[in-house]
Amino acid sequence: MLGKKTGGESGTTLIATNCEISGDVHFSDHLLVNGTIKGDIHAQDGSKAVVTISEKGRVKGDIRVPNVIVNGKVFGDIHSDKHIELAAKAEIKGNVYYNLIEMVMGSRVDGSLVHVKTGKAGSVKEAVQANRTAAVTPVKTSIA
């Protein structure tokens, strides 16, 4: 039926190449970033959200999303309690907190890679706190 919405609908939010957003972005399904976001990206608690940063996409802020795919540039920390995929042109200038990670040849991380155990509430926050209090030397990681 036209115009009738159901609670189970899903969709993709697109930040187009010619678009720049200043401010935090909150979403619950799929966010595709081809443009620029100057602010943090947050997924709704308990969602199976996915954020995809395309080759032309830029994020200047922290990302807190269960599933993250990066092929562009991120200037900030990434927090994921499920899965992170760093594609060939991914450039991260910040720490990556992950449960599962895939890094393709060519991807780069200028920061720390911190493993976060799954199934434990607050485990990302605990890992962040542990990383801040530990004397960790930043690691510049590049797969080439």
N, C-alpha and C positions, 0 to 999 in steps of 0.2 A: 504494500500500500504506500503510495507516495506521501512524503512528509511525515511519516510515522517513524520515530526513532526508537530503537530498543537499547536497553542498557548494555548489551554485549557488543555494540558496534566498535569497530576499531578503525584507525586511520593513520595517515602519515602527515606530519606537519613538515612543510618545506620552507627552509630559509634559502631563497634563491640567490644566485650569483651576484646580482645587482642589489642585494639587500644587506643592510647592517643594522643589527639590533643592539642597543645599549640598555642593559638591565638583565636581571636574572630571568631564566626561562624555566618554567615548570610544565611537565607533560607526563603522560601515562602510557603511551603506546610506542610510536616510532617517530623519531625526529631526524630529518635529513638536512644537514648543514652544507650548503654549497656556497654560502656567503660568509658573513662575519658576525660573531656574537661576542660582545664585550660585556661579560657578566658570567655568572655561574649557571650551570645547567643542572637541574634537579629532576629526578623521576619521582613519581608518586610512590609513597611507601607501599610495599607489597606488590607492585606491578612487575610485569615481565618486560619492561620498557627496553628499547634499543635506540641508541643514538649513533648515527653514521656521519662522520666528518669526511666529506669527499676530498679529492685532490686539491680543489680550489677553496675548500672550507677552512676557516680560521676560528679558533676559540681563544679568547683572552680571559680566562677565568677557570675555576675548578669545575670538574664534571663528577657528578655523583649519580651514576646510572648502573643498573645491574649488568647490562650488555653494551659494550662499547666497540665500535669499529672505527678505526682512524686511518685515513690515507692523506690527510692534510696536516695542518699545524695546530698544536695545542700549547698555549703558554699558561700553564697552571697544572695543578695536580689532578690525576684521574683516580677515582675511587669506584671499584667494581667488585661486587661480591659474587658475581657469576663468571663472566667471560669477557676478555679483551682480545681484540684482534688488531695488530699493528701491521698494516699493509706496506707495500714497498716504498711509498713516498711519505710515510708517517714521520713527523718530527715532533717530539714531545720535549718541552723545556719545563720539567717539573717531575715530581715523584709519581710513580704508578703503583697503586695498591690493588692487587688482583687476587683472584682465586685460581682461575685458569687463564693462561696467556698464550697467544700465538704471535710470533714475530717473524715476518717474512724478510728475506734478504733485502737490504736497503733501508729498512726502518731504523730510526734513531731515537734514543732516549737520553736526554741530558738531565739525569737525576737518579734517584734510587728506585729499584724494583723491590717492592715489599710484598711478600706472600701473605694473604689473609685466609685463614681457615673458614670454611663454609659451615653453615648450620649453627653458628654461634652469634646470638644477638649482640650488637655492638662491637663485633670483632674488627670492623674497619676502624672504628674510633680507637680501639685499643692498639691496633697496629700503628696508627698515626701517632698516638701518644708515645708508644715505645720507640718509634723512629725519631721523634723529637728529643727524647731524653737520652738516647744512646749516642755515643760518639761515632757517628757514621760518616765516612768520607763519601761524598757524592760520586757516583759512577757514571761515566759517559759510555753508553752502550750503543754500538752500531753494528748491524748485521750487514756485511757486504760480501 
